[in-house]
């Protein structure tokens, strides 16, 4: 199924939940903000919220440094 992730079209498997998407991208939930269709997703929804066809997903990871 097709979704937009960080501005680029991607094909992902149908029925994927947020935490699985993060795993596929090698991202860890505690340090990643997920926005779907303009709504910031609460971390307690990561294990249940499904990504749907044509969703626009933004994955934002915080990185330390100087």
N, C-alpha and C positions, 0 to 999 in steps of 0.2 A: 504494500500500500504506500502511497506517496504522501509525504509530509515535508514541510519546510523546516529545516533545522539551522538556526543561525544564518538565515537568509539564503540557504542553498537547498534545492530539492533533493530529498533522499528517499530511497525505498527502504521500508522497514517491514518486518513481519506483522501481520494483522494480530490485534489483541495485546500488543506490547503495553506493559504498564511502565510508569515513569522510572521506577528503580531499575527495571530491565534495560531501558534505554540508556540510563546512566552507565550501567555495567558495560553495555555494548561500546560506549565511547570511552571507557576506562576512567570514568569520573566517580568520585566518592560523594555520596549524598550530603554528609555534614558540611562540606565546603563548596557546594554547588547550589545556585539559585536556579529554579526552573520557572519559566513563564510560558504559558500556553494561551495563545490567542489574546494576549494582552493582560492576562491575569496571573499574578504571582501565586504559585502553588505552595501550600503549606507542606512542610516536610512530612507531617503525619498522613498526607494523601499519597505520598510517593509509592506506597505499596499496594494501592488500590485503584488509582486513577489511570484509566486506559487512554492511550494516544489514539486519536481518531483520524480517519482519512482527511487530508487537506488541512490538518492542524498546523499552525505556525508556532514552532517551539524555539525558545531561546534558552540556551544553556550557558550560565555565567558562573565561572569558577574564580574564586579569590586566590591570588598568588602573592605570597610575601616576597619582600625584596627591598632593595634600596636604590 
